[in-house]
Structure formats: C-alpha cells, structure tokens
Amino acid sequence: MVAFIARRLGQSVLVMLAVALIAFLIFRFVGDPVASMLGQDANQGDIAELRDRLGLNDPFYLQFYHFVLDALRGDFGISYRLQQPVSDLILSRLPATIELAVTSAVIALVFGIVLGIYTALRRRSVETAFIMTVSLIGVSLPTFLIGIGLIYLFAVELQVLPSFGRGQVVDLGWWRTGFLTESGLKSLILPAITLSLFQLTLIMRLVRAEMLEVLRTDYIRFARARGLARRVIHFRHALRNTLVPVITIAGLQLGSVIAFAIITETVFQWPGVGSLFVNSVQAVDVPVMAAYLVFVALVFVVINLIVDILYWVVNPRLRDSASGGR
Amino acid sequence: MSKFLARAAGVLLGATMLAGVAQAETVRWARASDALTLDPHSQNQGVTHNLAHHIYETLVDRDTAGALQPRLALDWYVKEDDPTVWVFELRQGVTFHNGNAFTAEDVVFSLDRARSASSNMRQLHATVESVTAIDDYTVEVKMSGPSPIYPNNLTNTFIMDKTWSEEHDLQEVQDFAAGESNYAVLNTNGTGPYMLVSREVDVETVLALYEGHWAETPPEVTEIIYLPIADNATRVAALLSGNVDIVQDVPVQDIERLSNTAGIRVETGPENRVIYFGYRFGDEPLRSSNITDRNPFNDPLVREAMALALDRDAIQQIVMRGYSIPTGVATPPFVDGWTPELDAYEPANVQRARELMAEAGYANGFTVTLDTPNNRYVNDEAISQAYVGMLGQIGIQVTLASRPIAEHSPVILNNESDFYLLGWGVPTFDSAYIFNDLIHSKTETHGTYNVGLYTNPELDEMIISLATETDETVRDATVAAIWAQVQEDRVLLPVHNQVLAYAMRDDITLAVHPENQPLMTTVTFD
C-alpha cells in the first residue's frame, strides 16, 4: 500500500512539473502583458523598462526556474491585472467553484444513477424512450447555450431566479458560503443544473449500459433461479457490480467539473476560479494563469490518486496482484 | 383609473421629495469589467478611473462637453511673472472620508506620488519639475518649460490624504515587480461623494453616500452597487430580469431590441474615440505582400485609392447598425483642432479607385495582411472584414489576421504590422495628444503608436512646439497646419467615431459620457 502510494506520488510530481512547463511554453504566445498594464499613454522607454523589471526579457529557462522555485514556497507572485497576491485571489475564489462543482456533481450522481437504473430496468417503457431522447439533447447542446436558455426562461421571462452572481454569502472566516442564505441557494440552482447536465447524462448512460450488461450475466440468472426477490437482485447484486466503473468516471468527472466550470462560470458571472482565469487570459495575467493551471493539475492528480486508492480498496483482484509483488 | 392612481402617487412622491425628505436610492450598475485597483495612481485606465471618480477627486474636472471645471481646485492660472509655473487655488472646508482636512500638503503629496517612478500616471506629469505648497490652500507646480495645457492632464489624477497614506505606508505606488500588494489597492480615503463600503474584486463593490461631502446638493443616488458582468448576453439578461438598474456596455446588436422593451430606456451618444486603419510608410517592401521590390502603400495614389474604396456609410449602416459617426479625420469632434471641414469625407468611388490603382502601376492589385483586434473596439473584427471585401473590389487581396488585443498590441508596438486597425481615445481633448503618439516620428518618448513609421521632420518640429506654445492663436494655427499635412499625406485612414450605449430602467436618466466614465452623481430619477 505504502509503496503503491509512493509510486503514485512520484508520478504526480512529474505530471505537475510537465503541466507547469507546458503552461509556461503556451504563455509565450498569448500576448504581451505590458501593453495592457501601461495603457496608451506609456512611451517606448516605459514599456522597455517594465518588461525588464518583470523579468520578461530573461531567457525562458530562467523564468521557468524562478516560477518553480517560488511556487514550491507557495508564492505565485502578484497578479498583473489586480495587483493582489495570486494565492489570495485563487483561495478567495475557490469556495464558489467548489460549492458549485460539488452541488452539480451531487445532482449528476443522484439523478444519473437513479435514471440509469430506471431506464435499464424498464427497458421498453415510453418513459425510457423519452428520457433517452432528452438525454441525447443534454449531451449534444453546448453548455453556454443551455445556460443562456435557462437564464432567459427562469430569470428574464418567469423572473423567479437570479440571472447572475452568487447571491448573498456568509463569511465563515475561512470559507464564504452561499449555502446559508436564500438568495445564495436560489443563485446556485441554474448554474448547478447547467454544469451537471452533461455529467448527468454521461453517468446515466454509463449506469444503464453497465446494468444491462450485468443483468445478462450468469450469476443474476442463477439468483433469479434461486427465487430471490427482484429488489434484492437488482440493488444488491446487480447495482453493486455496476458501480465500480461509475466510481472511476464520476471521480474523474468531478475533477473536470471543478477545473472546467469556466464556461458555466462565465455565463452566470459566477465568482469562482474559472471566471478569474477567463478574465486573466484577456489581460495576459501570466501569474494567475500559471497558478490556475498548476492548481487544475493538482486537482486532477489528487482526485486520480484518491480514485486509485478507492479502486484498490473496492476491487480485491487489484489488491492481490499488488501484494503479490509484480 | 389605475393611471389616475399612478399619477396621484407620482404627485405625492414629488411632494414628499420637495419637502426635503431624502429618498434612499440604490443603483445597481453593471459593466463589462471591474476596476483594476483602487490605488488611484497605479493604472491609467478608463474603467479604473471611472470607479475612482466616485471615491476620490481631482483638482479639475471635465464636463460632458469637454470644458474644464473646478473640483478640488477653484481656480488655476499661469503665474504672472513666470510662464513655467501653474498656480492652483484650492477649495476650502473639504474633508476626507476619515475626517482629515484637505490642504495643499495633500495635493503636493499626491502629485509627487502620481509622478513617481512606479506610477502609471507619470507620463501626464512628465514636464513637472517640482510641486510646492505656498500656503494651506495654494499650490504651485513648476514645469520644465511653459506648459499651456497642463491642467488638461489633471482630470484623472486623484488627490489622496497625506496623513492616511503615510500611516499605511503608501508613499510608493504599487509596483508590479516588487511582489507585494499595497494597502491602497483595496482601501480608500478620498474626498469624493461616495465612501467605499465593501469590495470583492470582479464580483461587487458597494459605495455609500459620504455625508460630509462639500457639494451643496447631494446626489440622488445614495448607494451604488457596482457589478462587473463579463458576458454580453448575461449582462443584458441581468437588466431584462430586473437584477440590475444600469448596464453600461450594451452590445450594438442589442440596442434596438432593448429600446423596444417596455420598462427599459437606452441612451446613446458619441464616445471620444476614433477608429482608423493605418499602413506602413517608407521604401522598404512590405513583409506580407507579393510586391517584393517596393512598398505599394508608400505611393500616394494607392493611399487615395484605398480611401475611395472605404465605404464608411455601408460600415455604419451594416456593421454598426447605425451606431457610429463616420469621419474623414482621425480625431473625435470633442478635441481642440477638430473642424467640420476635416471631418467631411469623400463618398466611396470604386471606379475612380480602380483607375488610381492602374495609374500607380497596380492594375492587378497586390496582396497584404491586415492585423485587427477582435475584442477591443465595438465590432472591430467585423469592420476589418467589411473593408477586406471593399479592397477586394480594387484588386487588393487582403488576408485578415484577427487577434485578441493582448496579442494585437505587441504587433502594433513593435511595428510588425504592414496594415492594421486601431482605435484612439483623446483624454486631454487636445490634438497634440494625437500628434505626439500617432504622427511624430518614432522615438523613445514620442510616436509610440506610430505603427506605420511615418516620418516628417518638419511636422515633428511643429508637434514639439505645441507643448510650450503659450500664444493660443499661434498654437491653433500650428495645429491646423499639422492636420492639413496629415490629411494631405493620408497618414491615417479614419473610419468612424465610436458610439456608446447605456441601457437602464426607464425611470432613470443617465447621459452618455464621452470618455465612457459616467458618474452616478449625475443620475436622476423620474
């Protein structure tokens, strides 16, 4: 177990370094931060001087070296755009993103699994046909279109939900939550649905396919032959075996929901790290962009690690081969 | 019946207001982006200044027609026996939000801070040699030479409280490279009509009326909730759903629809910003053309043909949906030096343009790349696209290179473009500002945006003379002469002046501000 985790951690560090390196390579092509920092009144001399002070004239490897060294100390520098420490900015935006991501992941998991089981068990019913058709729309429509559609329906036409923002938040000192106020909860509904829709349909289709597969296996047939109650067969024997791949996918999807809530956050002006990133790209705010990409890599690496460990716990076969010492 | 009731209620409401009962009015004000910082000297950028104008104040202000107005300075004049000294007489009885009195010391401190090394405002104070307080309410600014238009540069230089600034170690402006954030980025202490209540960057900034402000009549708006909403559709939806009251950056394609929506009013007006095309001068062949032995743009006939190919009216009607003011000169009408004669433009004439091309020896045309931003000006990319089609009609085959402004800027500043689109705002409302950066030959201090590397030593000399010329008639004549030469050489190819649109709840009145810096103090309610 320890060796397994140690090996995984080693790999994770390599992944993080690679991401940082690639991010740094890309930044050379997103534009020049100096022009937007100085405005149109600056002259040639000022521009050259600022470039020099920011170290933008240093060779690439030196910039990268400084970045990694500072990052190891938890220092990602000062945002060019907002002039605040980058780590403060990301930490202050993180609760919004995590609350949104977790809510939509819960929606996706609960509805995905329930609907998946339902459509697997009632294969030929009208409801199933309906759900499957609607879910096809769910996967094929782009997120921003769904978001804008929901805004127009529920905020502009019906005027029952807010069209943007996070509503009132309660400051708990280390965490600003929107869960405790009515406007906070209302504000969460539309973005959470928008963000969950794709994952929901994905999980639903996965559960359905796995379930259908399992229901055809011999042990289910024998269970039926033994005269076990349908409920026991479906939920105790079939569902359990269905969930192993679902854990993997759901785990990885949680990562991508946190990391790539960018579009949803932009459409709903949700004050999370995703919209921070979008604003930073426009201003070529390199320190924020770099920190964000490293953060995203970290999220994936950590989630991957947890999923691997969970897998290892859930699936005895994997455990045996590992302890057998390959 | 209900109409009658509504009217009766209106009368009653009016009566209570007349009776002096202050109405608490909150305005939720949305625009596309947030102020970058609250440190008033750290960024020279419109959105940042706009918010700062509510909290801090400047010595002089500019009204919507462009004329200078007293604010913290009541009067300003050149010292009688020394043309290089500007004297400012300050308003008395002004206090900062923390109660500290406003005196000449604060002005000296603030001007010195604004022209310090890490300030982004220092260009505007480049000719200042020293600032001294003569008494509590008089300040003298010593310039390196006569600087007749210096007060024009002060409309965005805000005055901070010296005592408060020293308490919080704010003598230096936030320095990007230093790696530390200063106290003024998130905290304020100004003399302005509103005080900062709370600020969450990119999310929400709340301002409340400052009771101790010097103005005789307090503004009708008592609380401002400032909400940056980046996405166009979301911003418009926020107004339609009643979640905000004023939307500042209305996309052109939504103006018509919003004006036809019940309960919403749209105000439009010209912005102090001109959009133009520019091209490379000089004999050196272009980088992106199939003509490799000379520069076609250097031929006056080609430039004339390109001007005749540009159908400004079509761009106005189709690309801008009527919301632009086509012009023949690269200066907005607010600027000193603008005349209707300069503004007039020849109608498009493709036939004549083709003849000119043939005359210049380019009967078969040539190829070139046009660099355009796609997220900076209203419909910038679409304007360029339209012009590409028009140039195709006279044989110039244009490849469009469209980039976000962050990538467009380095191409422009490093003179790597053969042919480009750019916009220019004129915060000083004076032609010299345009000449210094766009027309003067490129040097360390001048011609920063002279992308085409146009050069004319005679003009350079005239441009430099504007900075120190104190005789107004001579100065005006020089400005006119420079414009005449610029037009004759077709240094730039102007398209139009941008038009701004603000949308709001229909009981609110807010006029469009030419620098796109509307003040909530000017908001009135029906």
Interface residues (C-beta under 8 A of the other chain):
Chain A: F29 V30 G31 D32 P33 A35 S36 M37 L38 G39 Q40 D41 A42 N43 Q44 G45 D46 I47 L50 R53 L54 G55 D75 G77 I78 Y80 R81 L82 Q83 Q84 P85 L89 S92 I148 I151 Y152 A155 V156 Q159 P162 S163 F164 G165 R166 T266 V267 F268 Q269 P271 S275 L276 V278 N279 Q282 A283 V284
Chain B: S33 L36 T37 D39 S42 Q43 N44 Q45 N120 Q123 L124 Q174 D175 F176 A177 A178 G179 E180 S181 N182 V185 L186 E200 V201 D202 V203 E204 L227 P228 I229 A230 D231 A233 T234 A237 A238 L240 S241 G242 N243 N375 R403 P404 I405 A406 E407 H408 S409 P410 I412 L413 W424 G425 P427 D437 K442 T443 E444 T445 H446 T448 Y449
